[in-house]
Structures are given as structure tokens and as C-alpha cells.
Amino acid sequence: MKKPAETTFNNLVCPLPLAHKDRIVISHGSGGRMTKDLIDTVFARSFSNPTLAKGNDFADLLLPNDNQHRKLIISTDAHIVNPIFFPGGDIGRLAVSGTVNDVSMSGGEPLYLTASFIIEEGFPIADLTKIVESMRQTADEAGVLIVAGDTKVTEKGKTDKIFISTTGIGLAPADKDIGGQCAQPGDSVIISGSIGDHGIAVLAARNELGFRTTIQSDVAPLNKLIKSVAESTTDIHVLRDPTRGGLATTLNEIALQSQVSIQLIEKDIPVKPEVKGACEMLGFDPLYVANEGKVILILPENQAQKALQALRAHPLGKDSIIIGKVIEPAGTPRVTMKTAIGGTRIVDMLTGEMLPRIC
């Protein structure tokens, strides 16, 4: 019998079942290439419409007969994480922040959330109360209201403790067009701080990997940070939070959406020493580790310093830095990186699954 095929890329290894084209496997939820393939071959075929075709984490819909010229912004997300409590956050803070951030990536203002809970029989009510209180506190921090919800309970063993789905609703000016399809050659690429903090914090919290770390998850609502940048610059092209699949996968998605290439500078990409050390020990590349409190900004080079000034004035953006630029594609759109030793390498999407799973 043949061994299952194995996909290896940038020190990430994940065995892929031979039948992965016929059945769902865990890698379909990684946020990488297999997630994209699943969306393209299954969901897009049935749900195709101009809004979905933009490929963003939000929908922007014109409001009819609105004399204030606004767009309705909607985003939805499902949240699974193990453990549900981790350094710097929990599944409740993750659920609210993730959806607030997806709405904010439109450049709009998130206003309302709905929340759906799937809870396993036997789950401690004390833990549920802590999670719900964490959601309230995070919603207050973001300035949004949780206005509707639903609860389902499954038999013991049929759910991994608790799953939370959230939908966000907001508004944006109708004349503001921000999305992954808007990057242009000559734009600067900015990240609002160090990468990989969330993924490593969650992995360490499992106490299964033989290491300890002081790293805390960066999970946070980013809407106020983004609002401060939007007020200081006149022409943001792309906002995107690099969650599943990390910085590398997110930039590849943007390159494909905009049909451009992106060139990164390795020495300028901020990675905390603790994250770098953990990744070296585990054989991971920080470029593919999840983040939950960082934003990528892509905007004209002449606006970059204004954006940096606004970002660094906010606690969540104090370590913001330019990490690359958008360039004309030489054939297929791609992401490349100038390495610390002076070479250039291709930075592809996450292939397979970042092991072990963290969300």
C-alpha cells in the first residue's frame, strides 16, 4: 500500500490522504491553498455573484434610497479553538474580535453583531459565563452591540466543547472602495506589528509541545486603530487581517485578487524572539502562523509615512513597519521575499495544514 501523499513547504509538513479530492480533510480548514480550492470548486459554483466574486472577507452592498450614500457591510465567521482559554484571550474574545475586524477591513464602521453558540452537553456553565462575559467586554472595547443570537446543545462527544459563529454588520461610505482587488504597483505594504503571536500562544497553551513561552495572543478588535489611520490618509487601497494561513497566505490572496506581485523584505518583517525560537524548534515558518490582532495596509507610497504615524500613535499599532511593496507581475502574480543573505525566494500560500491546528 502506498503511503499517503505528503506536502512539504517552507518547513510545514502535513500528510494529505489520497482521497482528499473526494472528501473533506482537516487541511480544507487551514485557510491556505486547499481552503481556496474548496471555495472555488464547491461554494463559488453554487453561490456565485458579483459581491462574492470580489473575494474579500466582507460583503459591501449599496443601500437603496440612502441619501447619506453609504454601503452596508456584512461579514460572518465561525470560531473553533483548542484550548478555549489561552494566554491573552479566549474563544469569546476571538469570536467578537474576528468579526469586528473583518467588517473593519472594508474601511467601514462595525456596529452590530449576532452570535450563535453550539455547546456540548456537560460543558461547565461557569466556563460559558466567562466566555460570554469576555464577549461583552470585547464588544464594549470595540463599541459594538451584540443584538441577536441562538443556542444549540449537542450530545456529549458530538462537539468539541463549544463553537461560536458571529455575524457583523456595519456601514461605510459608498465612495470608499477598499479590498484585496485594489492593490496597485508602487504601493507600500505595512504590517501593524509582530507576526505569529496568536498561533504560538495557543500552541503553547496546550502543554503538548514540550516548551513554555511568555508570548500572549494578539487577539484584539482593530476597528479603532483602522479608523485612526483612515482619518489620517486619503487613499487606502487594501486592509486585511492575516489570520488563518498567516501573512504569506494573505498576501498571496491579495496578489491574485489584484493581479499584481508583492515583494517583501525579510529583515523588516517583525517577529518576536520568542516566536522565532518556538518556530525554529517546531519547524514552522512564522510567515504562516496565525495572527488575530494585526492588519496589513496597502496604500500609495506617498501616504505610507502618514499611515505609520497614525498607526504608531495607537497601542495596537506601535510596532508598525513597512515590509515591502507592490510591483508589476512578471507573468503569474506572486509574492517574493528578499532574504537576509541577499537572495530572493518565492513565498507561496500555505499548502496543507499548519500542525497542530490552532483555530
Contacts in CASP RR format, 6 or more apart in sequence:
PFRMAT RR
TARGET T0000
AUTHOR 0000-0000-0000
METHOD contacts of the structure
MODEL  1
MKKPAETTFNNLVCPLPLAHKDRIVISHGSGGRMTKDLIDTVFARSFSNP
TLAKGNDFADLLLPNDNQHRKLIISTDAHIVNPIFFPGGDIGRLAVSGTV
NDVSMSGGEPLYLTASFIIEEGFPIADLTKIVESMRQTADEAGVLIVAGD
TKVTEKGKTDKIFISTTGIGLAPADKDIGGQCAQPGDSVIISGSIGDHGI
AVLAARNELGFRTTIQSDVAPLNKLIKSVAESTTDIHVLRDPTRGGLATT
LNEIALQSQVSIQLIEKDIPVKPEVKGACEMLGFDPLYVANEGKVILILP
ENQAQKALQALRAHPLGKDSIIIGKVIEPAGTPRVTMKTAIGGTRIVDML
TGEMLPRIC
2 18 0 8 1.000
4 15 0 8 1.000
4 16 0 8 1.000
4 17 0 8 1.000
4 18 0 8 1.000
5 15 0 8 1.000
5 16 0 8 1.000
5 18 0 8 1.000
6 13 0 8 1.000
6 14 0 8 1.000
6 15 0 8 1.000
6 16 0 8 1.000
7 13 0 8 1.000
7 14 0 8 1.000
7 16 0 8 1.000
7 351 0 8 1.000
7 352 0 8 1.000
9 348 0 8 1.000
9 350 0 8 1.000
9 351 0 8 1.000
9 352 0 8 1.000
10 248 0 8 1.000
10 285 0 8 1.000
10 287 0 8 1.000
10 288 0 8 1.000
10 347 0 8 1.000
10 348 0 8 1.000
11 283 0 8 1.000
11 284 0 8 1.000
11 285 0 8 1.000
12 283 0 8 1.000
12 284 0 8 1.000
12 285 0 8 1.000
12 288 0 8 1.000
12 350 0 8 1.000
12 351 0 8 1.000
12 352 0 8 1.000
12 354 0 8 1.000
12 355 0 8 1.000
13 355 0 8 1.000
14 27 0 8 1.000
14 351 0 8 1.000
14 352 0 8 1.000
14 353 0 8 1.000
14 354 0 8 1.000
14 355 0 8 1.000
16 25 0 8 1.000
16 27 0 8 1.000
16 352 0 8 1.000
17 23 0 8 1.000
17 25 0 8 1.000
20 27 0 8 1.000
20 34 0 8 1.000
24 38 0 8 1.000
25 34 0 8 1.000
26 353 0 8 1.000
26 357 0 8 1.000
27 34 0 8 1.000
27 352 0 8 1.000
27 353 0 8 1.000
28 34 0 8 1.000
28 35 0 8 1.000
28 38 0 8 1.000
29 35 0 8 1.000
29 38 0 8 1.000
29 244 0 8 1.000
29 353 0 8 1.000
30 244 0 8 1.000
30 245 0 8 1.000
30 350 0 8 1.000
30 352 0 8 1.000
30 353 0 8 1.000
30 354 0 8 1.000
30 357 0 8 1.000
31 244 0 8 1.000
31 245 0 8 1.000
31 249 0 8 1.000
31 350 0 8 1.000
32 244 0 8 1.000
32 245 0 8 1.000
32 249 0 8 1.000
32 349 0 8 1.000
32 350 0 8 1.000
32 351 0 8 1.000
32 352 0 8 1.000
33 249 0 8 1.000
33 348 0 8 1.000
33 349 0 8 1.000
33 350 0 8 1.000
33 351 0 8 1.000
33 352 0 8 1.000
34 351 0 8 1.000
34 352 0 8 1.000
34 353 0 8 1.000
35 244 0 8 1.000
36 253 0 8 1.000
36 349 0 8 1.000
44 52 0 8 1.000
44 53 0 8 1.000
51 59 0 8 1.000
51 60 0 8 1.000
51 61 0 8 1.000
52 59 0 8 1.000
54 60 0 8 1.000
54 179 0 8 1.000
54 180 0 8 1.000
54 181 0 8 1.000
54 257 0 8 1.000
55 180 0 8 1.000
55 181 0 8 1.000
55 253 0 8 1.000
55 257 0 8 1.000
56 105 0 8 1.000
56 106 0 8 1.000
56 179 0 8 1.000
56 180 0 8 1.000
56 181 0 8 1.000
57 75 0 8 1.000
57 102 0 8 1.000
57 105 0 8 1.000
57 240 0 8 1.000
57 241 0 8 1.000
58 73 0 8 1.000
58 74 0 8 1.000
58 75 0 8 1.000
58 102 0 8 1.000
58 103 0 8 1.000
58 105 0 8 1.000
58 106 0 8 1.000
59 73 0 8 1.000
59 74 0 8 1.000
59 75 0 8 1.000
60 71 0 8 1.000
60 72 0 8 1.000
60 73 0 8 1.000
60 106 0 8 1.000
60 172 0 8 1.000
61 71 0 8 1.000
61 72 0 8 1.000
61 73 0 8 1.000
61 74 0 8 1.000
62 71 0 8 1.000
62 72 0 8 1.000
62 174 0 8 1.000
63 70 0 8 1.000
63 71 0 8 1.000
63 72 0 8 1.000
63 174 0 8 1.000
66 174 0 8 1.000
69 173 0 8 1.000
69 174 0 8 1.000
69 175 0 8 1.000
70 171 0 8 1.000
70 172 0 8 1.000
70 173 0 8 1.000
70 174 0 8 1.000
71 106 0 8 1.000
71 171 0 8 1.000
71 172 0 8 1.000
71 173 0 8 1.000
71 174 0 8 1.000
71 176 0 8 1.000
72 169 0 8 1.000
72 170 0 8 1.000
72 171 0 8 1.000
73 103 0 8 1.000
73 106 0 8 1.000
73 108 0 8 1.000
73 110 0 8 1.000
73 168 0 8 1.000
73 169 0 8 1.000
73 170 0 8 1.000
73 171 0 8 1.000
73 172 0 8 1.000
74 103 0 8 1.000
74 167 0 8 1.000
74 168 0 8 1.000
74 169 0 8 1.000
74 170 0 8 1.000
75 99 0 8 1.000
75 102 0 8 1.000
75 103 0 8 1.000
75 167 0 8 1.000
75 168 0 8 1.000
76 99 0 8 1.000
76 165 0 8 1.000
76 166 0 8 1.000
76 167 0 8 1.000
76 168 0 8 1.000
77 95 0 8 1.000
77 98 0 8 1.000
77 99 0 8 1.000
77 102 0 8 1.000
77 165 0 8 1.000
77 166 0 8 1.000
77 167 0 8 1.000
78 163 0 8 1.000
78 164 0 8 1.000
78 165 0 8 1.000
79 91 0 8 1.000
79 92 0 8 1.000
79 94 0 8 1.000
79 95 0 8 1.000
79 98 0 8 1.000
79 163 0 8 1.000
79 164 0 8 1.000
79 165 0 8 1.000
79 166 0 8 1.000
79 359 0 8 1.000
80 91 0 8 1.000
80 160 0 8 1.000
80 163 0 8 1.000
80 359 0 8 1.000
81 91 0 8 1.000
81 94 0 8 1.000
81 202 0 8 1.000
81 358 0 8 1.000
81 359 0 8 1.000
82 160 0 8 1.000
82 202 0 8 1.000
82 206 0 8 1.000
82 357 0 8 1.000
82 358 0 8 1.000
83 202 0 8 1.000
83 205 0 8 1.000
83 206 0 8 1.000
84 90 0 8 1.000
84 91 0 8 1.000
84 127 0 8 1.000
84 131 0 8 1.000
84 161 0 8 1.000
84 162 0 8 1.000
85 91 0 8 1.000
85 127 0 8 1.000
85 130 0 8 1.000
85 205 0 8 1.000
86 201 0 8 1.000
86 202 0 8 1.000
86 205 0 8 1.000
86 217 0 8 1.000
87 201 0 8 1.000
87 204 0 8 1.000
87 205 0 8 1.000
87 215 0 8 1.000
87 216 0 8 1.000
87 217 0 8 1.000
88 201 0 8 1.000
88 216 0 8 1.000
88 217 0 8 1.000
88 219 0 8 1.000
89 134 0 8 1.000
89 216 0 8 1.000
89 217 0 8 1.000
89 219 0 8 1.000
90 130 0 8 1.000
90 131 0 8 1.000
90 134 0 8 1.000
91 131 0 8 1.000
91 162 0 8 1.000
91 164 0 8 1.000
92 131 0 8 1.000
92 132 0 8 1.000
92 134 0 8 1.000
92 135 0 8 1.000
92 138 0 8 1.000
92 164 0 8 1.000
93 134 0 8 1.000
93 135 0 8 1.000
93 137 0 8 1.000
93 138 0 8 1.000
93 219 0 8 1.000
94 219 0 8 1.000
94 292 0 8 1.000
94 359 0 8 1.000
95 115 0 8 1.000
95 135 0 8 1.000
95 164 0 8 1.000
95 165 0 8 1.000
95 166 0 8 1.000
96 113 0 8 1.000
96 135 0 8 1.000
96 138 0 8 1.000
96 139 0 8 1.000
96 142 0 8 1.000
96 144 0 8 1.000
96 146 0 8 1.000
96 166 0 8 1.000
96 221 0 8 1.000
97 138 0 8 1.000
97 142 0 8 1.000
97 219 0 8 1.000
97 220 0 8 1.000
97 221 0 8 1.000
97 222 0 8 1.000
97 292 0 8 1.000
97 293 0 8 1.000
98 166 0 8 1.000
98 219 0 8 1.000
98 221 0 8 1.000
98 241 0 8 1.000
98 243 0 8 1.000
98 292 0 8 1.000
99 110 0 8 1.000
99 113 0 8 1.000
99 166 0 8 1.000
99 167 0 8 1.000
99 168 0 8 1.000
100 110 0 8 1.000
100 113 0 8 1.000
100 138 0 8 1.000
100 142 0 8 1.000
100 144 0 8 1.000
100 168 0 8 1.000
100 221 0 8 1.000
100 222 0 8 1.000
100 223 0 8 1.000
101 221 0 8 1.000
101 222 0 8 1.000
101 223 0 8 1.000
101 241 0 8 1.000
101 292 0 8 1.000
101 293 0 8 1.000
101 295 0 8 1.000
102 168 0 8 1.000
102 241 0 8 1.000
103 110 0 8 1.000
103 168 0 8 1.000
103 169 0 8 1.000
103 170 0 8 1.000
103 223 0 8 1.000
104 110 0 8 1.000
104 221 0 8 1.000
104 222 0 8 1.000
104 223 0 8 1.000
104 226 0 8 1.000
104 227 0 8 1.000
104 239 0 8 1.000
105 178 0 8 1.000
105 179 0 8 1.000
105 226 0 8 1.000
105 239 0 8 1.000
105 240 0 8 1.000
105 241 0 8 1.000
105 295 0 8 1.000
106 172 0 8 1.000
106 176 0 8 1.000
106 178 0 8 1.000
106 179 0 8 1.000
106 239 0 8 1.000
107 172 0 8 1.000
107 176 0 8 1.000
107 178 0 8 1.000
107 226 0 8 1.000
107 230 0 8 1.000
107 236 0 8 1.000
107 239 0 8 1.000
108 170 0 8 1.000
108 171 0 8 1.000
108 172 0 8 1.000
108 173 0 8 1.000
108 176 0 8 1.000
109 170 0 8 1.000
109 171 0 8 1.000
109 172 0 8 1.000
109 223 0 8 1.000
109 227 0 8 1.000
110 142 0 8 1.000
110 144 0 8 1.000
110 168 0 8 1.000
110 169 0 8 1.000
110 170 0 8 1.000
110 223 0 8 1.000
111 144 0 8 1.000
111 145 0 8 1.000
111 169 0 8 1.000
111 170 0 8 1.000
111 171 0 8 1.000
112 144 0 8 1.000
112 145 0 8 1.000
112 146 0 8 1.000
112 147 0 8 1.000
112 168 0 8 1.000
112 169 0 8 1.000
112 170 0 8 1.000
113 139 0 8 1.000
113 144 0 8 1.000
113 145 0 8 1.000
113 146 0 8 1.000
113 147 0 8 1.000
113 166 0 8 1.000
113 167 0 8 1.000
113 168 0 8 1.000
113 169 0 8 1.000
114 146 0 8 1.000
114 147 0 8 1.000
114 148 0 8 1.000
114 149 0 8 1.000
114 166 0 8 1.000
114 167 0 8 1.000
114 168 0 8 1.000
115 135 0 8 1.000
115 146 0 8 1.000
115 148 0 8 1.000
115 149 0 8 1.000
115 150 0 8 1.000
115 164 0 8 1.000
115 165 0 8 1.000
115 166 0 8 1.000
116 149 0 8 1.000
116 150 0 8 1.000
116 151 0 8 1.000
116 152 0 8 1.000
116 164 0 8 1.000
116 165 0 8 1.000
116 166 0 8 1.000
117 149 0 8 1.000
117 150 0 8 1.000
117 151 0 8 1.000
117 152 0 8 1.000
117 162 0 8 1.000
117 163 0 8 1.000
117 164 0 8 1.000
118 152 0 8 1.000
118 153 0 8 1.000
118 154 0 8 1.000
118 159 0 8 1.000
118 162 0 8 1.000
118 163 0 8 1.000
118 164 0 8 1.000
118 165 0 8 1.000
119 128 0 8 1.000
119 151 0 8 1.000
119 152 0 8 1.000
119 153 0 8 1.000
119 154 0 8 1.000
119 159 0 8 1.000
119 161 0 8 1.000
119 162 0 8 1.000
120 153 0 8 1.000
120 154 0 8 1.000
120 155 0 8 1.000
120 156 0 8 1.000
120 157 0 8 1.000
120 158 0 8 1.000
120 159 0 8 1.000
120 160 0 8 1.000
120 161 0 8 1.000
120 162 0 8 1.000
121 153 0 8 1.000
121 154 0 8 1.000
121 155 0 8 1.000
121 156 0 8 1.000
121 157 0 8 1.000
122 156 0 8 1.000
123 161 0 8 1.000
123 162 0 8 1.000
128 162 0 8 1.000
131 162 0 8 1.000
131 164 0 8 1.000
135 146 0 8 1.000
136 146 0 8 1.000
138 221 0 8 1.000
139 145 0 8 1.000
139 146 0 8 1.000
141 220 0 8 1.000
141 221 0 8 1.000
142 221 0 8 1.000
142 223 0 8 1.000
142 224 0 8 1.000
143 223 0 8 1.000
144 168 0 8 1.000
144 221 0 8 1.000
144 223 0 8 1.000
178 236 0 8 1.000
178 237 0 8 1.000
178 238 0 8 1.000
178 239 0 8 1.000
179 237 0 8 1.000
179 238 0 8 1.000
179 239 0 8 1.000
179 240 0 8 1.000
179 257 0 8 1.000
180 237 0 8 1.000
180 238 0 8 1.000
180 240 0 8 1.000
180 253 0 8 1.000
180 254 0 8 1.000
180 257 0 8 1.000
180 258 0 8 1.000
180 298 0 8 1.000
181 257 0 8 1.000
181 258 0 8 1.000
182 237 0 8 1.000
182 238 0 8 1.000
182 258 0 8 1.000
182 298 0 8 1.000
183 237 0 8 1.000
183 238 0 8 1.000
183 254 0 8 1.000
183 255 0 8 1.000
183 257 0 8 1.000
183 258 0 8 1.000
183 260 0 8 1.000
183 262 0 8 1.000
183 298 0 8 1.000
183 326 0 8 1.000
184 237 0 8 1.000
184 258 0 8 1.000
184 260 0 8 1.000
184 300 0 8 1.000
184 326 0 8 1.000
185 260 0 8 1.000
185 326 0 8 1.000
185 327 0 8 1.000
185 328 0 8 1.000
186 300 0 8 1.000
186 301 0 8 1.000
186 325 0 8 1.000
186 326 0 8 1.000
186 327 0 8 1.000
187 237 0 8 1.000
187 238 0 8 1.000
187 298 0 8 1.000
187 299 0 8 1.000
187 300 0 8 1.000
187 301 0 8 1.000
187 325 0 8 1.000
187 326 0 8 1.000
188 298 0 8 1.000
188 299 0 8 1.000
188 300 0 8 1.000
188 301 0 8 1.000
188 303 0 8 1.000
188 304 0 8 1.000
188 322 0 8 1.000
188 324 0 8 1.000
188 325 0 8 1.000
188 326 0 8 1.000
189 251 0 8 1.000
189 262 0 8 1.000
189 264 0 8 1.000
189 296 0 8 1.000
189 297 0 8 1.000
189 298 0 8 1.000
189 322 0 8 1.000
189 323 0 8 1.000
189 324 0 8 1.000
189 325 0 8 1.000
189 326 0 8 1.000
190 296 0 8 1.000
190 297 0 8 1.000
190 298 0 8 1.000
190 299 0 8 1.000
190 304 0 8 1.000
190 307 0 8 1.000
190 308 0 8 1.000
190 311 0 8 1.000
190 320 0 8 1.000
190 321 0 8 1.000
190 322 0 8 1.000
190 323 0 8 1.000
191 242 0 8 1.000
191 247 0 8 1.000
191 269 0 8 1.000
191 270 0 8 1.000
191 294 0 8 1.000
191 295 0 8 1.000
191 296 0 8 1.000
191 297 0 8 1.000
191 320 0 8 1.000
191 321 0 8 1.000
191 323 0 8 1.000
192 222 0 8 1.000
192 225 0 8 1.000
192 293 0 8 1.000
192 294 0 8 1.000
192 295 0 8 1.000
192 296 0 8 1.000
192 297 0 8 1.000
192 311 0 8 1.000
192 316 0 8 1.000
192 317 0 8 1.000
192 319 0 8 1.000
192 320 0 8 1.000
193 270 0 8 1.000
193 294 0 8 1.000
193 317 0 8 1.000
193 318 0 8 1.000
193 319 0 8 1.000
193 320 0 8 1.000
193 321 0 8 1.000
194 218 0 8 1.000
194 270 0 8 1.000
194 271 0 8 1.000
194 272 0 8 1.000
194 275 0 8 1.000
194 294 0 8 1.000
194 319 0 8 1.000
195 242 0 8 1.000
195 246 0 8 1.000
195 247 0 8 1.000
195 269 0 8 1.000
195 270 0 8 1.000
195 271 0 8 1.000
195 275 0 8 1.000
195 286 0 8 1.000
195 287 0 8 1.000
195 289 0 8 1.000
195 291 0 8 1.000
195 294 0 8 1.000
196 218 0 8 1.000
196 246 0 8 1.000
196 271 0 8 1.000
196 275 0 8 1.000
196 286 0 8 1.000
196 289 0 8 1.000
196 290 0 8 1.000
196 291 0 8 1.000
197 215 0 8 1.000
197 216 0 8 1.000
197 217 0 8 1.000
197 218 0 8 1.000
197 272 0 8 1.000
197 275 0 8 1.000
197 291 0 8 1.000
198 217 0 8 1.000
198 218 0 8 1.000
198 219 0 8 1.000
198 289 0 8 1.000
198 290 0 8 1.000
198 291 0 8 1.000
198 292 0 8 1.000
198 293 0 8 1.000
198 358 0 8 1.000
199 217 0 8 1.000
199 289 0 8 1.000
199 290 0 8 1.000
199 291 0 8 1.000
199 358 0 8 1.000
200 213 0 8 1.000
200 215 0 8 1.000
200 274 0 8 1.000
200 275 0 8 1.000
200 278 0 8 1.000
200 279 0 8 1.000
200 289 0 8 1.000
201 213 0 8 1.000
201 215 0 8 1.000
201 216 0 8 1.000
201 217 0 8 1.000
202 217 0 8 1.000
202 290 0 8 1.000
202 358 0 8 1.000
202 359 0 8 1.000
203 209 0 8 1.000
203 278 0 8 1.000
203 282 0 8 1.000
203 356 0 8 1.000
203 358 0 8 1.000
204 211 0 8 1.000
204 212 0 8 1.000
204 213 0 8 1.000
204 215 0 8 1.000
204 278 0 8 1.000
206 356 0 8 1.000
208 356 0 8 1.000
209 282 0 8 1.000
211 278 0 8 1.000
211 281 0 8 1.000
213 274 0 8 1.000
213 278 0 8 1.000
214 274 0 8 1.000
215 272 0 8 1.000
215 274 0 8 1.000
215 275 0 8 1.000
215 278 0 8 1.000
217 292 0 8 1.000
218 291 0 8 1.000
218 292 0 8 1.000
218 293 0 8 1.000
218 294 0 8 1.000
219 292 0 8 1.000
219 293 0 8 1.000
220 292 0 8 1.000
220 293 0 8 1.000
220 316 0 8 1.000
222 241 0 8 1.000
222 293 0 8 1.000
222 295 0 8 1.000
222 316 0 8 1.000
224 314 0 8 1.000
225 295 0 8 1.000
225 311 0 8 1.000
225 314 0 8 1.000
225 316 0 8 1.000
225 317 0 8 1.000
226 239 0 8 1.000
226 295 0 8 1.000
228 310 0 8 1.000
228 311 0 8 1.000
228 313 0 8 1.000
228 314 0 8 1.000
229 236 0 8 1.000
229 297 0 8 1.000
229 307 0 8 1.000
229 310 0 8 1.000
229 311 0 8 1.000
230 236 0 8 1.000
231 310 0 8 1.000
232 306 0 8 1.000
232 307 0 8 1.000
232 309 0 8 1.000
232 310 0 8 1.000
233 299 0 8 1.000
233 303 0 8 1.000
233 306 0 8 1.000
233 307 0 8 1.000
233 310 0 8 1.000
234 303 0 8 1.000
235 299 0 8 1.000
235 300 0 8 1.000
235 303 0 8 1.000
236 297 0 8 1.000
236 298 0 8 1.000
236 299 0 8 1.000
236 303 0 8 1.000
236 307 0 8 1.000
237 298 0 8 1.000
237 299 0 8 1.000
237 300 0 8 1.000
238 254 0 8 1.000
238 258 0 8 1.000
238 296 0 8 1.000
238 297 0 8 1.000
238 298 0 8 1.000
238 299 0 8 1.000
239 295 0 8 1.000
239 296 0 8 1.000
239 297 0 8 1.000
239 298 0 8 1.000
240 250 0 8 1.000
240 253 0 8 1.000
240 254 0 8 1.000
240 295 0 8 1.000
240 296 0 8 1.000
241 250 0 8 1.000
241 291 0 8 1.000
241 292 0 8 1.000
241 293 0 8 1.000
241 294 0 8 1.000
241 295 0 8 1.000
241 296 0 8 1.000
242 249 0 8 1.000
242 250 0 8 1.000
242 251 0 8 1.000
242 290 0 8 1.000
242 291 0 8 1.000
242 294 0 8 1.000
242 296 0 8 1.000
243 250 0 8 1.000
243 290 0 8 1.000
243 291 0 8 1.000
243 292 0 8 1.000
243 359 0 8 1.000
244 290 0 8 1.000
244 359 0 8 1.000
245 288 0 8 1.000
245 289 0 8 1.000
245 290 0 8 1.000
245 349 0 8 1.000
245 350 0 8 1.000
245 354 0 8 1.000
246 287 0 8 1.000
246 288 0 8 1.000
246 289 0 8 1.000
246 290 0 8 1.000
246 291 0 8 1.000
246 350 0 8 1.000
247 269 0 8 1.000
247 286 0 8 1.000
247 287 0 8 1.000
247 288 0 8 1.000
247 291 0 8 1.000
247 296 0 8 1.000
248 285 0 8 1.000
248 287 0 8 1.000
248 288 0 8 1.000
248 335 0 8 1.000
248 347 0 8 1.000
248 348 0 8 1.000
248 349 0 8 1.000
248 350 0 8 1.000
249 288 0 8 1.000
249 349 0 8 1.000
249 350 0 8 1.000
250 296 0 8 1.000
251 262 0 8 1.000
251 264 0 8 1.000
251 296 0 8 1.000
251 335 0 8 1.000
251 347 0 8 1.000
252 334 0 8 1.000
252 335 0 8 1.000
252 347 0 8 1.000
252 348 0 8 1.000
252 349 0 8 1.000
253 349 0 8 1.000
254 262 0 8 1.000
254 296 0 8 1.000
254 298 0 8 1.000
255 261 0 8 1.000
255 262 0 8 1.000
255 329 0 8 1.000
255 333 0 8 1.000
255 334 0 8 1.000
255 335 0 8 1.000
256 333 0 8 1.000
258 326 0 8 1.000
258 333 0 8 1.000
259 329 0 8 1.000
259 333 0 8 1.000
260 326 0 8 1.000
260 327 0 8 1.000
260 328 0 8 1.000
260 329 0 8 1.000
260 333 0 8 1.000
261 326 0 8 1.000
261 327 0 8 1.000
261 328 0 8 1.000
261 329 0 8 1.000
261 330 0 8 1.000
261 333 0 8 1.000
261 334 0 8 1.000
261 335 0 8 1.000
261 336 0 8 1.000
262 324 0 8 1.000
262 325 0 8 1.000
262 326 0 8 1.000
262 327 0 8 1.000
262 334 0 8 1.000
262 335 0 8 1.000
262 336 0 8 1.000
263 324 0 8 1.000
263 325 0 8 1.000
263 326 0 8 1.000
263 327 0 8 1.000
263 335 0 8 1.000
263 336 0 8 1.000
263 337 0 8 1.000
263 338 0 8 1.000
264 323 0 8 1.000
264 324 0 8 1.000
264 335 0 8 1.000
264 336 0 8 1.000
264 337 0 8 1.000
264 338 0 8 1.000
264 347 0 8 1.000
265 323 0 8 1.000
265 324 0 8 1.000
265 337 0 8 1.000
265 338 0 8 1.000
266 337 0 8 1.000
266 338 0 8 1.000
266 339 0 8 1.000
266 340 0 8 1.000
267 340 0 8 1.000
268 321 0 8 1.000
268 322 0 8 1.000
268 323 0 8 1.000
268 324 0 8 1.000
269 286 0 8 1.000
269 287 0 8 1.000
269 323 0 8 1.000
270 319 0 8 1.000
270 321 0 8 1.000
270 323 0 8 1.000
271 279 0 8 1.000
271 286 0 8 1.000
275 286 0 8 1.000
275 289 0 8 1.000
276 286 0 8 1.000
278 284 0 8 1.000
279 285 0 8 1.000
279 286 0 8 1.000
279 289 0 8 1.000
284 354 0 8 1.000
287 347 0 8 1.000
288 350 0 8 1.000
288 354 0 8 1.000
289 354 0 8 1.000
290 354 0 8 1.000
290 358 0 8 1.000
290 359 0 8 1.000
293 316 0 8 1.000
297 307 0 8 1.000
297 311 0 8 1.000
298 326 0 8 1.000
299 307 0 8 1.000
301 325 0 8 1.000
304 322 0 8 1.000
307 320 0 8 1.000
308 320 0 8 1.000
308 321 0 8 1.000
308 322 0 8 1.000
311 317 0 8 1.000
311 318 0 8 1.000
311 320 0 8 1.000
312 318 0 8 1.000
312 319 0 8 1.000
312 320 0 8 1.000
334 346 0 8 1.000
334 347 0 8 1.000
334 348 0 8 1.000
335 346 0 8 1.000
335 347 0 8 1.000
335 348 0 8 1.000
336 344 0 8 1.000
336 345 0 8 1.000
336 346 0 8 1.000
336 347 0 8 1.000
337 344 0 8 1.000
337 345 0 8 1.000
337 347 0 8 1.000
338 344 0 8 1.000
339 345 0 8 1.000
END
